């Protein structure tokens, strides 16, 4: 009997980890308004917890990347899931702002940073040489499906169980399902896998050559890429944190707003799969450009009109773009010579994305508290989308290369 290639087991496991990680993370946006009302905290005060989450998880990502490069992916991810489960479950007991910041912004952030797209993307890239973009996108679609299914379930049950029990349930599910799954099935690379029939999707042993760190960080192309990812993160977590509250402010019911938020995940699944296919067929530049061009359209729409149909179109169109750049992190980082640096470079790119995302969430709350609407924030997001689309076309697929050696002049005679 033909054995299943273990690369597909790795892909399915990565998908499942991201499914629950994403559902737990995006619950904050769904629960923002009931938390604000119950704890008697402003949206900007709660958004500060989201900002802290983004910064702490971001800072942890390069360290997680180094651990993944040096040690077992299974150990790193399983420990991270336990920490994340504890943080999100204890959110159900929070009574004050500082407790929300500690539990969500620090503890859950550290755990989520070690079980999110960075380490999972590196793991998938080690198992798939050909079709890496498509395989990574398939795993990343767990983010989108988790947002769809988990947020839909929470939105329908929220009126009965309340926001506190929602957090406790998420923590218990992560602990009882995700941790055993990771311990049972994750393998760091093909060398540590159970025997299976050969498959051309599995990569050959990696080249151990790596560029010097100085060469990487003095690259103009790297800095352009980091600016683009910073803009992407700033927009992503502004929308993720505030879109449900914005929809409710405009008269949509809590149930409809939550369902719309969940269906943004469904569109995100189509977006992330499109990104992988385009990256494998053409280059990572094409889906990145598509992402920001679509965002120009949706932010322009919501500035022009904020009717219910416009809000639905805005949310779904933005949802399509939400995860497009996630699988491209590994493909961009992989274009930098030196597989031993893949975890570190992916972590740095994700760190910039998340730090900027935390600022985006906070700016959204500050704008609303100051003006009573998100209109000024939408104008800012439109301007940033235009800037990012321009910068994207200046990035080369091959980001960094070794400096060419100087050849001595040969004597003519």
Secondary structure, 3 states (H helix, E strand, C coil): CCCCCHHHHHHHHHHHHHHHHHHHHHHHHHHHHHHHHHHCCCHHHHHHHHHHHHHHHHHHHHHHHHHHHHCCHHHHHHHHHHHHHHHHHHHHHCCCHHHHHHHHHHHHHHHHHCCCHHHHHHHHHHHCCCCHHHHHHHHHHHHHHHHHHHHHHHHHHHHHHHHHHHHHHHHHHHHHHHHHHHHHHCCCCHHHCCCCCCCCCCCCCCCCCCCCHHHHHCCHHHHHHHHHHHHHHHHHHHHHHHHHHHHHHCCCCHHHHHHHHHHHHHHHHHHHHHHHHHHHHCCHHHHHHHHHHHHHHHHHHHHHCCCHHHHHHHHHHHHHHCCCCCCHHHHHHHCCCCHHHHHHHHHHHHHHHHHHHHHHHHHHHHHHHHHCCCHHHHHHHHHHHHHHHHHHCCCCCCCCCCCCCCCCCCCCC
